[in-house]
Structure formats: structure tokens, C-alpha cells
Amino acid sequence: MKPLINDSRLEKQRWVVFLLACLILVCAGANYAWSVFAQPLAQHLKGDIGDIAFAFSLASCCSPVAMLIAGWVSDHFGPKPMIILGGLMMGGAFVGCSYASDALTVIVVYGVVFGLGMGATFSSTTGNVLKFFPDRSGFISGLAMAAYGASSVIIPPVAMYLLTRWGVQHAFFILGVAFIVIVVAGGVFSTRCPAGFVPRGFVPKKAVDGHILSLNTFEMMKTKRFWFMWGMGVCGALAGMMAISYAAMIAQFQMRYEPAACAMVVSVVAIGNMSGRFIAGVLSDYIGRVPTLFLAQLLNFLGMLLLWSCGPGDNGLFVIAVVSLGLAFGAYMGVYPSLTTEEFGPAHNSANYGMMVVGFSSTAMIGPYIMNICYSRYGEFSQAYMIGLGITFLGFLFGYFLKRALSQKA
């Protein structure tokens, strides 16, 4: 066991690392802006928008693979190499898309290269910054995840301006160069948190045998609480992902909104998602991680129930529904990094959280699939909402067993 380190210089420097992490995470969240590029890129390539949209799904699938690998590298050798490599891959993918001549190139360059770069950057950045802040992990986790979620608010208008002013090729190129500069510079100036660092006055959580808690990914997966956390996370994120992925279609076909109002609904969900990350992270420092997740699950239940019951004219209920689901989804994203670090130790938290994200990433495929199947078969989303309510109830069960497991430290 490494000796504990308390260094006043590091206590000040960790805030610089945190600010750099927020800038890096805003860039890493550029995947949220893909819908802005999809239609113009399909028109430019004279291809099918479905093929272009597939690049987004592929990037979401490749990201957790990179998180696991980069998380392990970052835990053992520091985050700098993985952040720099991830920045080069993300920016390079955008630059590559600016030269793409067909949809297949976009799928490979964006779906694979950007997806891997995004995962490597995200895992290395969040893992390192959480090691610096064991004393306020909920606050830092929530704020860092809010920065990541802020991409859905910041990058789309920037992308729209570039698309309108210079066209799709130049927009990709300019953003790609910007990502390389920001992320690589952030990686170069990021400091690795030394093993054993503790802020003044903080007492690290200990395992049953009295040693500092430190489980690697394989050890973590042998515990009951990991699987209950994983299950609750999937169930909690799935309801939100169903609403987020189809927010515009729900607004258009169920609520009969005009296109401008549909776009506004997407923005409202995005702001709810971003806000939920920070609010839940801070709240979890005061009432606990699991109680905060139970509150998020109540919001999921409320949101799904209101979506099931509302129709044209029920504008107030609809707004409450989508805001509730956005907040709940953000809450899970904001709490889980700190919960993972708290329960399994900081030493391997980059790789450990990468494994947790595998579950969250699966919802990016499952949620839209459920919505698409139900709408294709029945011409409405009511059945999807009932499935969402069932999944939410299952999330409560996972939460109950998680609470028991944490009290027993299985």
C-alpha cells in the first residue's frame, strides 16, 4: 500500500487540471452535435442519411471499448498519452470527414476513429480528475459531466454557423483543427494525480480489512454491488435515452408541434440533461449517491407516465415529462463516476468506470430500437412508454438490492 500524500501545491494545481478537463470534455462531447451534420453531409455526399446516422451509433459502440483500454493505460502510466492520442484521433476524424467522398469513409473515419478517440479522451480525463478530488467527488463529477453534456448546447450552434457560412467540408475541417489544438494542449498541461494523494483533512474510505479500498476491474466484477450498480445504471439511463433519441419525433407526431417547436424540445431535453449532471452530483455529496439515484428513478417514472398520458394540447405535462427524463438521464451520468470511485477505490477508477459505461452505451442502441419498433408496428409510442415504465420499475429493484449490497459490502 502506497503512503498517503498531502501536498499543498497539488491542492492548488488540481483546480487547473479540473478546468483543463472541462475544456477537453466539451470537445469530447462533440458526438452530441452529429445530428446537425447528418443531413448536410448526406446531401454533400449524395448518400442515404441512414448511413450517415449509422456513424453516430458506431462511434457510441466504439467509445466504451477505448474507455476500457485507455482507462487501464491511464491508471498505470498517467492520462497524458491517452488524452493527446484521443485528441489527435477526434480532431483527425473531423478533418478526415471534410475530405470524405462517400458514406463508407465517414462511417469508418467518424464511427471508428472518432469513437475510439472520444472514449480514450473521456476515460483518461475523468478518471484522473476524480483522483484529485476524493473530498468532493460528487460536485466535481457532476460539474465535469455537465461540461461533457454542455457540448449538446455549445457545439450545435457553432456547427450551424460554420455550415451556413462555409459549408460542410470547411465546417468539419475547422472544428477538427480546433479539437486537436484544445485537447492536445489540455493533455500536455494536465498533471497526473500521484498515487496516494489525499487533500488536507480527507480520510480515505477503507475496505473491511482496514486497508485503503482499491479494486481493479476484474476484482470489481466479482462483487455483487457491481452488477447491481450496472443493472440500475442501464435501467436508469434507458428511459432517458428513449426520450432523448426520439424527442423531436415525439413532439412532432404525438404532440403535433411545428418543426421549430420540435427543435426547441430537443434543446430543452439537452439543457435538462446537462443540468441534471451537475445538480445530482452536488446533491449526492449531501444525501448520498444511491438516494440521489432513487430520486432520478422517480423522475424517470414520472416522465414516462406523463408521456404515456399526454397528447396534443397538454403542453405543460409534456414539458414536465421531457424535463424530468432529461434531468434523470443527466443524474445517472453525473453520479456514477463518483459512485464507482467511492465504492471501488481511485487507483483503477478510469478502467472501472469504463466498464460501467459499457452498460450506459448499450442504452444508445436499445432505447432507439424500442422506440422504432413500437412506432413502426403501432404508429404511436404508447407501448414504448409502457416498456419504459417496466424498465424503470426494474431499476428500482436493482437499486433496492444495491442498497442492501452496499450495507453488507459484498
C-alpha positions as CSV (number, residue, x, y, z in Angstrom):
1,M,0.0,0.0,0.0
2,K,1.4,3.3,-1.1
3,P,1.9,6.0,1.6
4,L,-0.7,8.9,1.7
5,I,0.5,12.1,0.1
6,N,-0.7,15.6,1.2
7,D,0.8,18.4,-0.9
8,S,-0.5,22.0,-0.8
9,R,1.0,22.6,-4.2
10,L,-1.1,19.7,-5.6
11,E,-4.2,21.0,-3.9
12,K,-4.0,24.2,-5.9
13,Q,-2.8,22.5,-9.1
14,R,-5.8,20.1,-9.1
15,W,-8.1,23.0,-9.9
16,V,-6.1,23.8,-13.1
17,V,-6.4,20.1,-14.0
18,F,-10.1,20.3,-13.5
19,L,-10.6,23.4,-15.7
20,L,-8.5,21.7,-18.4
21,A,-10.6,18.6,-18.1
22,C,-13.8,20.6,-18.6
23,L,-12.4,22.1,-21.8
24,I,-11.4,18.7,-23.0
25,L,-14.8,17.1,-22.2
26,V,-16.7,19.8,-24.1
27,C,-14.7,18.7,-27.2
28,A,-15.2,15.0,-26.4
29,G,-18.9,15.6,-26.3
30,A,-19.0,16.7,-29.9
31,N,-20.8,13.4,-30.7
32,Y,-23.9,15.2,-29.4
33,A,-23.7,17.5,-32.4
34,W,-23.7,14.8,-35.0
35,S,-27.4,15.3,-35.9
36,V,-26.5,18.8,-37.1
37,F,-24.1,17.4,-39.6
38,A,-26.0,14.4,-40.8
39,Q,-28.4,16.0,-43.3
40,P,-25.8,18.4,-44.9
41,L,-23.3,15.7,-45.1
42,A,-25.7,13.3,-46.7
43,Q,-26.6,15.9,-49.3
44,H,-23.0,16.7,-49.9
45,L,-22.1,13.0,-50.5
46,K,-25.4,12.3,-52.3
47,G,-25.9,9.4,-49.9
48,D,-28.5,8.0,-47.6
49,I,-28.9,9.8,-44.3
50,G,-29.4,6.4,-42.6
51,D,-25.8,5.5,-43.5
52,I,-24.6,8.8,-42.1
53,A,-26.6,8.3,-38.9
54,F,-25.0,4.9,-38.5
55,A,-21.7,6.6,-38.0
56,F,-23.1,8.0,-34.8
57,S,-24.2,4.6,-33.5
58,L,-20.9,3.1,-34.4
59,A,-19.0,5.8,-32.5
60,S,-21.1,5.2,-29.5
61,C,-20.3,1.5,-29.6
62,C,-16.5,2.0,-30.2
63,S,-16.2,4.5,-27.3
64,P,-16.6,2.1,-24.4
65,V,-14.0,-0.2,-25.9
66,A,-11.5,2.6,-25.9
67,M,-12.5,3.6,-22.4
68,L,-11.6,0.2,-21.0
69,I,-8.2,0.2,-22.8
70,A,-7.3,3.9,-22.2
71,G,-8.6,3.6,-18.7
72,W,-6.1,0.9,-17.9
73,V,-3.3,2.8,-19.6
74,S,-4.2,6.0,-17.8
75,D,-4.3,4.2,-14.4
76,H,-0.9,2.7,-14.9
77,F,1.0,5.4,-16.9
78,G,-0.9,8.6,-16.4
79,P,-3.6,10.3,-18.6
80,K,-1.3,12.5,-20.8
81,P,-0.6,9.9,-23.6
82,M,-4.2,8.9,-23.9
83,I,-5.6,12.4,-23.9
84,I,-3.2,13.5,-26.6
85,L,-3.8,10.4,-28.7
86,G,-7.6,10.8,-28.2
87,G,-7.4,14.5,-29.2
88,L,-5.5,13.6,-32.4
89,M,-8.0,10.9,-33.2
90,M,-11.1,13.1,-32.6
91,G,-9.8,16.1,-34.5
92,G,-8.2,13.9,-37.2
93,A,-11.6,12.2,-37.7
94,F,-13.3,15.5,-38.2
95,V,-10.6,16.6,-40.7
96,G,-10.9,13.2,-42.4
97,C,-14.7,13.7,-42.8
98,S,-14.0,17.0,-44.5
99,Y,-12.2,15.1,-47.3
100,A,-14.7,12.1,-47.4
101,S,-16.1,11.3,-50.8
102,D,-18.6,8.6,-49.7
103,A,-20.6,7.4,-46.7
104,L,-18.4,4.4,-46.1
105,T,-15.4,6.7,-45.4
106,V,-17.5,8.7,-43.0
107,I,-18.6,5.5,-41.2
108,V,-15.0,4.3,-40.8
109,V,-13.4,7.6,-40.0
110,Y,-16.0,9.0,-37.7
111,G,-17.6,5.9,-36.4
112,V,-14.4,4.1,-35.6
113,V,-11.6,6.7,-35.3
114,F,-13.7,9.4,-33.6
115,G,-15.5,6.9,-31.4
116,L,-12.2,5.4,-30.1
117,G,-10.7,8.9,-29.6
118,M,-13.7,10.1,-27.7
119,G,-13.6,7.1,-25.4
120,A,-9.9,7.4,-24.8
121,T,-10.1,11.1,-24.0
122,F,-13.2,10.8,-21.8
123,S,-11.9,7.9,-19.7
124,S,-8.5,9.3,-19.1
125,T,-9.7,12.8,-18.3
126,T,-12.5,11.9,-15.9
127,G,-10.5,9.2,-14.2
128,N,-7.6,11.5,-13.4
129,V,-9.6,14.5,-12.3
130,L,-11.7,12.3,-9.9
131,K,-8.5,11.0,-8.3
132,F,-7.6,14.6,-7.4
133,F,-11.0,15.3,-5.7
134,P,-11.9,12.4,-3.3
135,D,-13.2,15.0,-0.8
136,R,-15.8,16.5,-3.2
137,S,-16.2,13.8,-5.8
138,G,-19.9,14.3,-6.4
139,F,-19.5,18.0,-7.0
140,I,-16.5,17.5,-9.4
141,S,-18.1,14.5,-11.1
142,G,-21.3,16.5,-11.7
143,L,-19.6,19.6,-13.0
144,A,-17.3,17.6,-15.3
145,M,-20.2,15.6,-16.7
146,A,-22.1,18.8,-17.1
147,A,-19.2,20.1,-19.2
148,Y,-19.4,17.0,-21.3
149,G,-23.2,17.4,-21.7
150,A,-22.8,21.1,-22.5
151,S,-21.5,20.0,-25.9
152,S,-25.1,19.4,-26.8
153,V,-25.8,23.1,-26.1
154,I,-22.5,24.7,-27.2
155,I,-21.3,22.8,-30.3
156,P,-24.6,22.7,-32.4
157,P,-24.9,26.5,-32.9
158,V,-21.2,26.8,-33.6
159,A,-21.5,24.0,-36.2
160,M,-24.6,25.6,-37.7
161,Y,-22.8,28.9,-38.1
162,L,-19.8,27.2,-39.8
163,L,-22.1,25.1,-42.0
164,T,-24.1,28.2,-43.1
165,R,-21.0,30.4,-43.6
166,W,-18.5,28.0,-45.2
167,G,-20.2,24.7,-46.0
168,V,-19.9,21.2,-44.6
169,Q,-16.3,20.4,-45.7
170,H,-14.9,23.6,-44.1
171,A,-17.0,23.2,-41.0
172,F,-15.6,19.7,-40.4
173,F,-12.1,20.9,-41.0
174,I,-12.3,24.0,-38.7
175,L,-13.8,22.0,-35.9
176,G,-11.3,19.2,-36.3
177,V,-8.3,21.6,-36.1
178,A,-9.9,23.2,-33.0
179,F,-10.4,19.9,-31.3
180,I,-6.8,18.9,-31.9
181,V,-5.4,22.2,-30.5
182,I,-7.7,22.3,-27.4
183,V,-7.5,18.6,-26.5
184,V,-3.8,18.1,-27.2
185,A,-2.9,21.3,-25.4
186,G,-5.1,20.2,-22.5
187,G,-3.4,16.8,-22.4
188,V,0.1,18.3,-22.5
189,F,-0.6,20.6,-19.5
190,S,-2.6,18.0,-17.5
191,T,-0.9,16.7,-14.4
192,R,-1.1,13.1,-13.3
193,C,-2.6,12.6,-9.8
194,P,0.1,10.8,-7.8
195,A,-0.9,7.5,-6.1
196,G,-1.9,8.1,-2.5
197,F,-2.8,11.8,-2.9
198,V,-5.3,13.0,-0.3
199,P,-6.5,16.6,0.3
200,R,-5.9,18.1,3.7
201,G,-8.5,16.7,6.2
202,F,-9.8,13.9,4.0
203,V,-9.9,10.4,5.3
204,P,-9.9,7.7,2.5
205,K,-12.6,5.1,2.5
206,K,-11.3,1.7,3.8
207,A,-12.2,-1.8,3.0
208,V,-13.4,-4.3,5.6
209,D,-9.8,-5.4,6.4
210,G,-8.8,-1.8,7.2
211,H,-6.7,-1.2,4.0
212,I,-7.5,1.6,1.6
213,L,-10.2,0.4,-0.9
214,S,-8.6,-0.4,-4.3
215,L,-10.2,-3.0,-6.6
216,N,-9.2,-3.5,-10.2
217,T,-11.8,-4.1,-12.9
218,F,-11.7,-7.9,-12.6
219,E,-12.0,-7.7,-8.8
220,M,-14.8,-5.2,-9.1
221,M,-16.8,-7.5,-11.4
222,K,-16.6,-10.3,-8.8
223,T,-18.7,-8.2,-6.3
224,K,-22.5,-8.2,-6.1
225,R,-22.6,-4.5,-5.8
226,F,-21.0,-4.0,-9.2
227,W,-23.7,-6.0,-11.0
228,F,-26.5,-4.2,-9.1
229,M,-24.9,-0.8,-10.0
230,W,-24.6,-1.9,-13.6
231,G,-28.2,-3.0,-13.8
232,M,-29.5,0.1,-12.1
233,G,-27.4,2.2,-14.4
234,V,-28.7,0.5,-17.5
235,C,-32.4,0.7,-16.4
236,G,-32.0,4.3,-15.2
237,A,-30.3,5.6,-18.4
238,L,-32.6,3.6,-20.8
239,A,-35.7,5.6,-20.1
240,G,-33.9,8.9,-20.7
241,M,-32.2,7.6,-23.8
242,M,-35.6,6.5,-25.2
243,A,-36.9,10.1,-24.8
244,I,-33.7,11.9,-25.9
245,S,-33.2,9.9,-29.1
246,Y,-36.8,10.4,-30.2
247,A,-37.6,13.8,-28.6
248,A,-38.2,15.5,-31.9
249,M,-40.4,12.7,-33.3
250,I,-42.5,12.6,-30.1
251,A,-43.0,16.3,-30.3
252,Q,-44.0,16.2,-34.0
253,F,-46.2,13.1,-34.2
254,Q,-47.6,12.8,-30.7
255,M,-47.9,16.5,-29.7
256,R,-48.4,17.8,-33.3
257,Y,-45.7,20.5,-32.8
258,E,-44.3,22.6,-35.7
259,P,-40.6,21.9,-36.7
260,A,-39.4,25.0,-34.8
261,A,-41.1,23.8,-31.6
262,C,-39.7,20.3,-32.1
263,A,-36.2,21.7,-32.2
264,M,-36.9,23.7,-29.0
265,V,-38.0,20.4,-27.3
266,V,-34.6,18.9,-28.2
267,S,-32.9,21.9,-26.7
268,V,-35.0,21.6,-23.5
269,V,-34.1,18.0,-23.1
270,A,-30.4,18.8,-23.7
271,I,-30.4,21.5,-21.1
272,G,-32.2,19.2,-18.6
273,N,-29.6,16.5,-19.3
274,M,-26.7,19.0,-18.7
275,S,-28.3,20.5,-15.6
276,G,-29.1,17.0,-14.1
277,R,-25.5,16.0,-14.2
278,F,-24.4,19.0,-12.0
279,I,-27.4,19.1,-9.7
280,A,-27.3,15.3,-9.0
281,G,-23.5,15.4,-8.5
282,V,-23.8,18.1,-5.9
283,L,-26.9,16.6,-4.3
284,S,-25.2,13.2,-3.9
285,D,-22.5,14.8,-1.7
286,Y,-25.2,15.7,0.8
287,I,-27.8,12.9,0.7
288,G,-25.7,10.1,-0.7
289,R,-25.2,8.6,-4.2
290,V,-27.9,5.9,-4.1
291,P,-30.6,8.1,-2.6
292,T,-29.9,10.6,-5.4
293,L,-30.3,7.8,-8.0
294,F,-33.6,6.8,-6.4
295,L,-34.8,10.4,-6.9
296,A,-33.6,10.2,-10.5
297,Q,-35.5,7.0,-11.0
298,L,-38.7,8.7,-9.6
299,L,-38.2,11.3,-12.3
300,N,-37.9,8.6,-14.9
301,F,-41.2,7.1,-13.7
302,L,-42.9,10.5,-13.7
303,G,-41.6,11.3,-17.2
304,M,-42.7,8.0,-18.7
305,L,-46.1,8.2,-17.1
306,L,-46.7,11.7,-18.3
307,L,-45.6,10.9,-21.8
308,W,-48.0,7.9,-21.9
309,S,-50.9,10.1,-20.7
310,C,-50.4,13.4,-22.6
311,G,-51.4,14.4,-26.1
312,P,-52.0,17.5,-28.3
313,G,-52.7,20.5,-26.1
314,D,-51.1,19.0,-22.9
315,N,-48.1,21.3,-23.3
316,G,-47.4,21.7,-19.6
317,L,-47.5,18.0,-18.9
318,F,-45.3,17.3,-21.9
319,V,-42.7,19.9,-20.8
320,I,-42.6,18.4,-17.3
321,A,-42.2,14.9,-18.9
322,V,-39.2,15.7,-21.1
323,V,-37.5,17.9,-18.5
324,S,-37.9,15.1,-15.9
325,L,-36.4,12.5,-18.3
326,G,-33.6,14.8,-19.2
327,L,-32.8,15.5,-15.6
328,A,-32.9,11.8,-14.7
329,F,-30.6,10.8,-17.5
330,G,-28.1,13.6,-16.6
331,A,-28.3,12.5,-12.9
332,Y,-27.1,9.0,-13.7
333,M,-24.3,10.4,-15.8
334,G,-23.3,12.8,-13.1
335,V,-23.4,10.4,-10.1
336,Y,-21.9,7.2,-11.5
337,P,-18.3,8.4,-11.9
338,S,-18.1,9.4,-8.2
339,L,-20.1,6.3,-7.1
340,T,-17.7,4.0,-8.9
341,T,-14.6,5.7,-7.4
342,E,-16.2,5.7,-4.0
343,E,-17.1,2.0,-4.0
344,F,-14.1,0.5,-5.7
345,G,-11.3,3.0,-5.0
346,P,-9.5,5.6,-7.0
347,A,-6.4,3.5,-8.1
348,H,-8.2,1.8,-11.1
349,N,-11.2,4.2,-11.5
350,S,-10.5,5.0,-15.1
351,A,-10.8,1.4,-16.2
352,N,-13.5,0.6,-13.7
353,Y,-15.8,3.5,-14.9
354,G,-15.1,2.4,-18.5
355,M,-16.7,-0.9,-17.6
356,M,-19.7,0.9,-16.2
357,V,-20.0,2.9,-19.4
358,V,-20.4,-0.3,-21.4
359,G,-23.8,-0.5,-19.8
360,F,-24.7,3.1,-20.5
361,S,-23.5,2.8,-24.1
362,S,-25.8,-0.2,-24.7
363,T,-28.8,2.1,-24.0
364,A,-27.8,4.2,-27.0
365,M,-28.7,1.2,-29.1
366,I,-31.5,-0.4,-27.1
367,G,-33.5,2.8,-26.4
368,P,-33.9,4.0,-30.0
369,Y,-34.6,0.4,-31.1
370,I,-37.5,0.1,-28.7
371,M,-39.0,3.4,-29.8
372,N,-38.5,2.5,-33.5
373,I,-40.1,-1.0,-33.2
374,C,-43.1,0.3,-31.3
375,Y,-43.7,3.2,-33.7
376,S,-43.2,1.0,-36.8
377,R,-45.7,-1.6,-35.5
378,Y,-48.4,0.6,-33.8
379,G,-47.9,4.0,-35.3
380,E,-47.5,5.5,-31.8
381,F,-45.3,5.4,-28.8
382,S,-47.7,4.3,-26.0
383,Q,-46.3,0.7,-26.0
384,A,-42.8,2.0,-25.8
385,Y,-43.7,4.1,-22.7
386,M,-45.2,1.1,-21.0
387,I,-41.9,-0.8,-21.7
388,G,-40.1,2.2,-20.2
389,L,-42.3,2.1,-17.1
390,G,-41.5,-1.6,-16.7
391,I,-37.7,-0.9,-17.1
392,T,-38.0,1.9,-14.5
393,F,-39.6,-0.5,-12.0
394,L,-36.8,-3.0,-12.7
395,G,-34.3,-0.1,-11.9
396,F,-36.0,0.3,-8.5
397,L,-35.4,-3.4,-7.8
398,F,-31.7,-3.1,-8.8
399,G,-31.5,-0.1,-6.5
400,Y,-33.0,-1.9,-3.6
401,F,-30.5,-4.8,-4.0
402,L,-27.7,-2.3,-4.5
403,K,-28.5,-0.6,-1.2
404,R,-28.5,-4.0,0.6
405,A,-25.2,-5.0,-1.0
406,L,-23.6,-1.7,-0.1
407,S,-24.6,-2.1,3.5
408,Q,-23.1,-5.7,3.5
409,K,-20.1,-4.7,1.3
410,A,-20.5,-7.9,-0.8
